[in-house]
Amino acid sequence: MKSDTLVKGKINPLVRPFLKWAGGKRQLLPEIVKYVPKLTSKHTYYEPFIGGGALLFELQPQKAVINDSNRELINCYQAIRDSLDELMEELSKDKYSNSETSYYHMRDLDRSAKKYADLSAVEKAARIIYLNKTCYNGLFRVNSQGQFNVPFGRYKNPNFLDEAVLRAVNKYLSSNTITLSNLDFQEAVKDAKKGDFIYLDPPYDPVSETASFTGYDVNGFNRHEQARLKKVFDDLTAKGCKVMMSNSCTDFILDLYKDYQETIKKVRATRSINSNALKRGKIDEVLILNYQVQDK
């Protein structure tokens, strides 16, 4: 049940993720929403690892600060909000066809610094949306040079121009007070105030030595970063913010957040994005809260 104070007005079901994203939370939403606190209209929703935006779009708060370290991703949100007609016109062009030739031509644009630099912000956003919907398994993955390197997906009829969803997301982003940023997570939440709600969905701590791929960015998100995020979690708690974090249920994470062990909720999640099909399936995850809430 959604908070009737965080969300004012009618929820539009067409406002939903426009990209498939590694670590996306759509299938876990019923579990996550149970623990979203009630907030008043003066409070702000923060999500410094926005990814596909499943929880943001489920709650549709009127005031939000959303951020991601992935510049390509935030550019997509900005293009949908600020240049929707131009973006849809771009995606309608013949060069965005469901063919291997078109796919690899578009994918390889970032192999040339000059070719990529010559693309407009709208063209860059269209490229990412197109690649995301036509690449293998809907991954966003780059190599050590920051080049998109997922192979062609061979789908029969990928919908990379979902006009209804794009228009709904545009209306939500442009008709509410939604701040978009491309910053470090610590910087993205520095203005959070007492009573604000922050949802942290970082790249997960790997469940094994061979499961360290996150597909998130060229720098990865190692345990040093997890420890830095714990410091931010503590700082937000000290300010009186309400914080929820999703992560994998590893000994490292459970030990790192042992101060919050009374408000850790274990959930079973389905991992649908993995380059190895054998590694997809049910896995334990945790929701770590800094506030008490009754299970519903």
C-alpha positions in Angstrom: 0.0 0.0 0.0 1.5 3.3 -1.1 1.8 6.2 1.4 -1.1 8.6 0.8 1.1 11.5 2.0 4.2 10.9 -0.1 2.1 10.5 -3.2 -0.6 13.1 -4.0 -2.8 12.9 -7.0 -3.6 10.0 -9.3 -0.9 7.4 -10.0 -0.4 6.9 -13.7 0.4 3.2 -14.4 2.1 4.2 -17.7 4.8 5.9 -15.7 7.3 3.0 -15.5 10.9 2.2 -16.4 11.7 3.0 -20.0 14.9 0.9 -19.8 15.8 -2.6 -18.7 18.5 -2.1 -16.0 20.7 -4.5 -14.2 19.5 -4.6 -10.6 16.1 -3.2 -11.5 13.5 -3.5 -8.8 10.2 -4.0 -10.7 9.6 -7.5 -9.4 10.5 -6.6 -5.8 8.3 -3.5 -5.7 5.4 -5.1 -3.7 8.0 -6.0 -0.9 9.8 -2.6 -1.0 6.7 -0.5 -1.0 5.5 -2.2 2.3 8.4 -0.5 4.0 8.2 3.0 2.5 7.5 5.4 5.3 4.7 7.9 5.4 5.9 11.4 4.5 4.3 14.8 4.3 4.2 17.0 1.2 7.1 19.1 2.6 9.5 16.1 2.4 11.6 15.2 -0.6 12.3 11.7 -2.0 16.0 11.1 -2.9 17.3 8.3 -5.0 21.1 8.7 -5.7 21.4 5.4 -7.7 18.3 5.8 -9.9 19.0 3.1 -12.5 15.7 2.2 -14.2 13.7 4.2 -11.6 11.2 1.5 -10.7 10.5 2.7 -7.2 10.4 6.4 -8.2 7.9 5.6 -10.9 5.8 3.4 -8.6 5.6 6.1 -5.9 5.5 9.2 -8.2 6.4 11.7 -5.5 5.9 15.3 -6.2 9.3 16.4 -5.0 12.4 14.2 -5.8 16.1 14.4 -6.3 17.3 11.6 -8.6 20.8 11.0 -9.5 23.2 8.4 -11.1 26.9 8.3 -11.7 26.1 7.0 -15.2 26.1 10.0 -17.4 24.5 8.2 -20.3 21.6 7.2 -18.1 20.9 10.6 -16.7 21.1 12.1 -20.2 18.2 9.8 -21.1 16.1 11.1 -18.3 16.9 14.7 -19.3 16.1 14.1 -23.0 12.7 12.5 -22.1 11.9 15.4 -19.8 13.2 18.3 -22.0 13.3 17.1 -25.6 10.7 14.4 -25.9 9.3 15.2 -29.4 12.9 15.5 -30.8 13.8 12.2 -29.1 10.8 10.3 -30.5 11.5 11.8 -34.0 15.1 10.6 -33.7 14.1 7.0 -32.7 11.7 6.9 -35.6 14.5 7.1 -38.1 15.4 4.2 -40.3 18.9 3.9 -38.8 17.2 2.5 -35.6 16.1 -0.8 -37.1 16.0 -4.2 -35.6 18.9 -5.5 -37.6 22.4 -6.7 -36.7 23.9 -4.2 -39.1 22.1 -1.2 -37.6 22.8 -2.4 -34.1 26.6 -2.7 -34.5 26.8 0.6 -36.4 25.0 2.3 -33.5 27.0 0.4 -30.8 30.3 1.3 -32.4 29.8 5.0 -32.4 31.6 5.3 -29.1 34.7 3.6 -30.6 35.5 7.0 -32.2 35.8 9.9 -29.8 35.1 12.4 -32.6 32.0 10.5 -33.8 30.6 10.2 -30.3 31.4 13.8 -29.4 29.5 15.0 -32.6 26.3 13.3 -31.3 23.7 15.7 -29.8 22.3 14.9 -26.3 19.1 13.6 -27.9 21.1 11.4 -30.3 23.0 10.0 -27.4 19.8 9.3 -25.5 18.2 7.6 -28.5 21.3 5.5 -29.0 21.1 4.2 -25.4 17.4 3.5 -25.5 17.8 1.7 -28.8 20.8 -0.4 -27.7 19.1 -1.2 -24.4 16.0 -2.6 -26.1 17.9 -4.5 -28.8 21.0 -5.8 -27.1 21.4 -9.2 -25.5 19.4 -9.6 -22.3 18.9 -5.8 -21.9 22.3 -5.2 -20.3 24.0 -1.9 -20.0 27.7 -2.9 -20.0 30.8 -1.1 -21.0 34.4 -2.2 -21.3 37.5 -0.6 -19.6 37.5 2.1 -22.3 33.9 3.0 -21.5 32.6 1.5 -24.8 29.2 -0.3 -24.9 30.1 -3.9 -25.6 26.9 -6.0 -25.3 26.2 -8.2 -28.4 23.1 -8.0 -30.5 20.0 -9.5 -28.9 18.1 -11.0 -31.9 14.7 -10.2 -30.6 11.7 -10.5 -33.0 10.0 -7.2 -32.2 11.8 -5.0 -29.6 9.8 -1.9 -28.7 12.4 0.8 -28.5 9.9 3.6 -29.3 7.2 3.1 -26.6 5.4 6.4 -27.1 2.8 5.9 -24.4 5.5 5.2 -21.7 7.8 8.0 -22.9 5.0 10.5 -22.9 3.8 9.5 -19.4 7.4 9.7 -18.0 7.8 13.1 -19.7 4.6 14.4 -18.1 5.6 13.1 -14.7 9.2 14.5 -14.8 8.1 17.9 -16.2 5.0 18.5 -14.1 6.6 17.8 -10.7 9.6 19.2 -8.9 12.1 16.6 -10.0 15.8 17.4 -9.9 18.2 15.3 -12.1 21.9 15.1 -11.4 25.0 13.2 -12.4 27.0 13.3 -9.2 28.7 11.0 -6.7 26.1 9.5 -4.4 27.4 11.4 -1.3 27.1 14.7 -3.1 23.6 13.8 -4.4 22.1 13.5 -0.9 24.0 16.3 0.9 21.0 18.6 1.0 18.6 16.0 2.5 16.8 17.2 5.6 15.1 15.7 8.6 12.1 13.6 7.5 13.2 13.2 3.9 13.2 9.7 2.5 16.3 8.3 0.8 16.2 5.0 -1.1 19.7 3.6 -1.7 20.0 1.0 -4.4 23.8 0.7 -5.1 25.5 -1.9 -7.2 25.3 -4.9 -5.0 28.1 -6.5 -3.0 29.1 -9.6 -5.0 27.7 -12.9 -3.6 30.9 -14.7 -4.8 34.4 -14.0 -6.0 33.2 -14.7 -9.6 30.0 -12.6 -9.4 31.6 -9.1 -9.2 30.3 -7.8 -12.5 27.6 -5.1 -12.0 27.5 -3.7 -15.5 27.2 -0.3 -13.8 30.2 1.7 -14.9 33.8 1.5 -15.8 34.9 2.0 -12.2 32.8 -0.7 -10.5 31.6 -0.4 -7.0 33.9 -2.2 -4.6 33.8 -2.8 -0.8 35.6 0.5 -0.2 32.6 2.2 -1.9 30.2 0.1 0.1 31.9 1.2 3.3 31.8 4.9 2.2 28.1 4.4 1.5 27.6 3.1 5.0 29.1 6.3 6.3 26.6 8.3 4.2 23.8 6.0 5.6 24.9 6.9 9.2 25.2 10.6 8.4 21.7 10.7 7.0 20.4 8.8 10.0 22.0 11.4 12.3 20.3 14.2 10.4 16.9 12.5 11.0 16.3 11.3 7.5 14.5 8.0 6.8 16.7 5.7 4.8 16.1 2.3 3.1 18.8 0.4 1.3 18.7 -2.6 -1.0 21.8 -4.9 -1.2 22.8 -8.5 -1.4 22.6 -10.7 1.7 26.3 -11.3 2.2 28.2 -11.6 5.4 30.1 -8.4 4.5 26.9 -6.4 4.2 25.3 -7.9 7.3 28.4 -7.1 9.3 28.8 -3.6 7.9 25.2 -2.8 8.9 25.1 -4.7 12.2 24.1 -1.5 14.0 20.8 -1.8 12.1 20.2 -5.5 12.5 16.8 -5.0 14.2 15.5 -3.3 11.0 17.0 -5.6 8.3 14.5 -7.3 6.2 15.5 -10.4 4.1 13.7 -10.8 0.8 13.9 -13.3 -2.0 14.5 -11.8 -5.4 14.7 -13.1 -8.9 17.9 -12.1 -10.8 16.9 -11.9 -14.5 19.9 -10.2 -15.9 23.1 -12.2 -16.0 25.3 -13.1 -18.9 25.2 -16.7 -17.6 21.7 -18.1 -17.7 22.5 -20.6 -15.0 23.1 -17.8 -12.5 19.7 -16.3 -12.9 17.1 -17.2 -10.4 16.1 -16.7 -6.7 18.6 -15.1 -4.4 18.5 -13.6 -0.9 18.6 -9.8 -0.7 18.3 -7.4 2.2 16.4 -4.2 2.8 18.2 -2.2 5.5 16.1 0.5 7.2 17.1 3.1 9.8 13.5 3.3 11.1 11.0 0.9 12.6 8.0 -0.2 10.5 5.4 -2.9 11.1 5.5 -5.7 8.5 2.3 -5.6 6.5 
